[in-house]
Structures are given as C-alpha cells and as structure tokens.
Amino acid sequence: MRCLDGEPAISRYIVVIPQPYTLESAYSFLEDAERRTDDGSAHAFAVVDAVSERLLGGIGVHWNESRDIGEIGYWTSTDARGRGVTTAAVVLLSRWALAQPGAGRLQLRAEPENVASCRVAERAGFRREGVLRSAQWNERIGRRVDFAMYSLLPADLE
C-alpha cells in the first residue's frame, strides 16, 4: 500500500487509484480483479522482484465486450522506475494478451506530459496513433486531460 498511497506520479496520473489508498481500497481492487478475471474481461498481475519478493508494481489488461481489443494499464513504485521493469512487464503481458484467441489489438493510454509512461509504450513496441484531446476529467488536478494513444497489433510482434 505504501507504493500507492500519496505517491505523486500515481496520484496525478492514475485517477482510478483512490487517494488516500487504504487497506479497504486494496481489498476492493482484489475483489473487482477476481470478478473480472473470472468472467475473462480483465486480468491483473503484480510485478514482483524475483529475488527480494518486493512489490514493484502492477499491470493488467481489460478487454472490450467482444474480447478483440484490450487496454493495458500499469503502475510502478518509485524505486523501481528507470530500470526497465515496467517495459519488460508490458512486453510480457502484451505477448500473452495478443496470443489469446480472437485478440486483434492492444491499446495503451498515457498523458503526453507523463514522458516516462510514453517511453514505456514506445520501448514496448507500441505505436503512437495520436492524442485524445480533453478525454477525461482529472479531479485531483482540476481539469480535463489529454491522452496519447498507442496501439500494438499481432503483426508488430513478428
């Protein structure tokens, strides 16, 4: 929980993560993730250091109703940033997701101001398609935000 609670980059860019992040928030997330995994609409994974077993972040894919388009989202703890951990997790999840029956496209959204997140998408092989202008209201900063849109197709992995 310490990785998520009050961490500036997570608070600013990932408005779906409640702030303050409490034990109740964590349980609610796990219950929702279990339900969405059971019905196949989403899959969530923890990113853990294999040696220390320390939580480094989280990653998931949420599928549209027809299960042919998935959207990847992730967060990374402050001390794990800049080490390629997130890019490696995005690559692994992307390869797995695009190997699912019927999968035709993955999407990833990042605020253009979040340069690190944009770099992760690009290093993981996603192609920038454009910007969704004023796509979402961000309550924490009190304004609408843009999203840079990235995509990855099965052919991009060949």
Secondary structure, 3 states (H helix, E strand, C coil): CCCCCCCHHHHHHCCCCCCCCCHHHHHHHHHHHHHHHHCCCEEEEEEECCCCCCEEEEEEEEECCCCCEEEEEEEECHHHCCCCHHHHHHHHHHHHHHCCCCCCEEEEEECCCCHHHHHHHHHCCCEEEEEEEEEEEECCCCEEEEEEEEEECHHHHC
